[in-house]
Amino acid sequence: MLMSTKIKRKIIAPYIHAFEIEKSGLVAISVSARCKSKEQIKSNTDEDLRVEINHAPLRELLPEKNIQQFNIPCAFNGSKLRGLKKTVVFLTVLEKGGHEIILIPNNSAFVEEIQVQSYPGNQNPQIEVNEQAEDGDRRPWHNFVIIDLPLKSGSIKAGVQYYKYDSDDIKLIVDGHVYTREDSRLHKFWLWAGSLLGKTPKRVVVEKEFETHLLPNTHYIEMHADKTPILHDVQLDFSENETNAQVRARRIIKENVGIIKTAAKEFEVDPVMVAGVIHQEQSTNFNFRDKLTDYIGGLAGIDTSIGIGQVKVSTAEELEQKFNKLNPIINDKKVINTRAMRVEFLKDPLMNVRYVATKIKFDQDRWRDAGFDISSKPEILATLYNIDSVKEPEKKPHINPDSNDFGKGVALNYNIIKGWLKI
């Protein structure tokens, strides 16, 4: 089902677009907009625009000291677009019911259109585009944002044409990696190059396939256009490439060392414990492929586990009651005030790991306050992380607590994971 809304207006304040999903599952949200440079609008600042889904902000892939929100692939930057249209397609799993797309301008922006397309149960969606780029020089054109999903591979069908002085070209970038060609040094970074077609007056449609083998996370696919190429369709494979749960778990830890250390430092817990419980959750998740199928198909359940830390929605809400930093009050209102918002925040690895760290902090402090220091007992901390709730903890602090298989697994791998974190 496709829902298309023509906006065709300039916005100078946040613009909220509400929509309904009839069936839980994979959804593609397409936003088309224009931003101009400061020279074009005779201002001290460029026009910029960023997008939030259910009020959850997106940011740069590798966290920087200063959070980047406008100068990232999923945003619209006037200094680069100079008034030309750009489209960003957000691919994520949404539950049945109401949701919101929030468009937040810096200075101002012109919004063209918003489209919402459902693909419930489809792990290999084909996204029809059939759009020609406006005539421009080497600029962002059509980007895809993949949220909390793996990306095994993809294929893109696009048309380019030869012109005497300046032909159509398209550049492909996935998570910062530029796909190159070997047959031309001059056009090495332009996977589609019209000038290499020969002096043909016709537009030639070329399909390019690419492999990525990316784990579930936030991923950016960028297409930059030179001149006026046509994008016909994009097909993406959201299946898991990895078959071994333990190998997959090790990759998850090694690819997220920075945010694990940051979250542990923020909440004053052992980073090896944060990584350890995430690793144990993922390495014992032997049916992760089936869970992914259920997730994309909208069959995961009302209190599903989300993100790299596999944090339950209910646990996240309980932790927010204990740790205001997870859900601060701004303008007399909690930042996260609906289930839909909480789910979106949990999809972000940066936020998800903070919930993992606070659960460890909660258990550690509760036992310490009762006179029992378990901060150096990974098997006990991990056991509590695994079995004890936040709202109504069942385990009363005592002198000789037992550990379960989950806790023993974390303790067994403690020194190995410490090496992965280079601590």
Secondary structure, DSSP 8 states (H G I E B T S, - for coil): -EEEEEEEEEESS-EEEEEEESSSEEEEEEEEEE---HHHHTSSS--EEEEEETTB----SS--SS--SSSSTTSEEHHHHTT-EEEEEEEEEE-SEEEEEEEEEES-EEEEEEEEEE-TT-SS-EEEEEEE--SEEEEEEEEEEEEEEEEEEEEEEEEE---SSS--EEEEEETTEE---SS-STTTT-SEEGGGG-S-SS-EEEEEEEEEEEEEEEEEEEEEEEE--EEEEEEEE-S-----HHHHHHHHHHTTHHHHHHHHHHTT--HHHHHHHHHHHHHT-TTHHHHHHHHHTT-S-TT-EETTTTEEHHHHHHHHHH-GGGS-EETTEES--SHHHHHHHHHSHHHHHHHHHHHHHHHHHHHHHTT---TT-HHHHHHHHHH--SSS------SS----HHHHHHHHTHHHHHHHTT-
